[in-house]
């Protein structure tokens, strides 16, 4: 077994660094060469000189970061960088999300980025990778997080939408604008009224559609939708829109939040929303353990989330587990 | 159970009392009589004796979930509620028979109390295997006793009144009787609760208490002339109702609990009063020859003990301060104006010379200036401030009824305060689960200039901050934790807050030697460093001087 200080990935002030290939994965400070797992803001930051990401992520990357120097790889396509052989594999988190595989002299490291094992019609499903070192996220790394079946949750949302429409009020769901919103959309065709998207959501819908993902028709508020239709509408807005004047036009409405954080009642009640739907783009506790097990890795490093819990648990399972203190988001209310 | 679980989740999800009323009414219309009765009893605050101690439940859940100690604790800390933690951790059970709410409670939950600890654990695990996922949280909450849902007793009364087309007052009175029992009501009680007709006032139940609103700001001019008001001292005791029926005395607390056994001297005193009587007042510890009552923490020793020894009776003699005469000789006086009730109360008490029964003093109130001065003197009398009651007002019910709003005000003194250092933190519960919201504060044990000065904990407080401030303090605590003992974090002593409280009293139970009453956070003092916080001696100096 390698000693920790000889791991092929090390933590530097700018982020997780691979000396053999002289590049970073999802760095949080500007660097020369950055491999990006997915285009969420805490993983794909601006200011790097060269970017590498999955081909399926290219459009979102450009939409969010502008005119960057971007190289892409198809899933599974190898690229030699220095002494490292790099390839990207689906992570099932959002459109274009990837696990980063780094092979050096027959030793394979996989960095998960963010991932989930649940089915998602808007992105390629997670593919487990055998490796020696697995670097995993731990956003929902506590046994209290066990997701209900996503089809059940979708049904709950659909029923709630129908009930609201019957009562003459709009159904406002706060969702992360990139990923969760499109996953919901793709699962919720043929409701009792139109689907209206906040500008931040609609911008991503366009990118998804251009990338070949089928989404049902959506409307923007400036389309001139009549009031009667608004009272049957499903409205998707980012959490940042909560309390903003943009929402006033939908009154009366019922509101909800779709996120893994909604698993805990206190989180739901703190937001004083009508409903909380447990729908996450991250792996829950059983899925984290399943994914880790499937890698066959003997060495594990845990990043953002419930790091201490995961490390201790894995350690008690007899694995070489440690932590990387990363700067990726871990606050409830963020990407969940 | 499923129907009640659905009601619980509907009440939990609903924002706004109209939706809650609708949900409860729909439940009452559909549920069997015994479940409807038990549901109302639970929602209005009725509880069985706790069937299982929390550690037993926790251990059984940990075994059932097959998790190590530490990981169960991490989960509990995150969720902030044992019942919910268990519901989230246990494997989803196979849905079994759907028992009704009352049968679940009486047949499966309450009998756990009679078992040995080992059998309790086995019984819990068997129970958990039977109930469906939606009921799991509710059943666990019934077991832990932490069953709270955003519906007030008045909300239950309103729904019952609307369901049965009866006056809310009658419902409230009947409900008070049910709430005095630890036994969940059954079908007969449901018919009794909702039956049309008069109760003939044959029982010794308390009638609902009338509650005051806090008065903030100046009373003049918005309350009109001072002469319209009866001003009394606001005592820091335990509100109570003395009911005499057929010559038998009953002493009720505001929570609807019968407390007669705890105050034998007050029962002895009441025996001299007319046989049919109802008086609203305050139970307080007040020795016969003392000028003012003893602080609340002395009374607390009496409240906590069901059996009172002779020594405690001598050290902490109780007294009933009479505020209001609600009924006498079978006549209900509650609709009469306060002024005439007061006259009859004075006449009644004039015939009775017993230091255990005192008439609440009426403070001369010709003008507001005199009352402002009286209020300033309240603390030296051992009072918290003044009560203002409109002289022509009827005796209302509860706090929320709008037509009576503004008839009774509690006009408390501004709190005393010290600047103290944040030293401990715990995560909150319920809406505040996961955030550090419960704080321990310390003061210096000697002047900070002395090299051996140390911080000594003196109070815990968790209210007074807004959501943004709570998030800020939460982040401070995460960054400045120096030690963890179970759920308690020791925090680097840097942050100073101004802590308000209503009274200080000597205490043998506190390390600081002092107990403060109703501590709460007034503000964060970013302008102060820890070494500028107050000392215990400065806190002690806030106690009123011993009389003469």
Interface residues (C-beta under 8 A of the other chain):
Chain A: X142 X143 X144 X146 X263 X264 X265 X266 X267 X269 X270 X272 X273 X274 X275 X306 X309 X312 X313 X316 X332
Chain B: X12 X13 X14 X15 X65 X67 X68 X70 X71 X74 X75 X78 X79 X80 X81 X84 X85 X88 X89 X137 X428 X429 X430 X431 X432 X433 X434
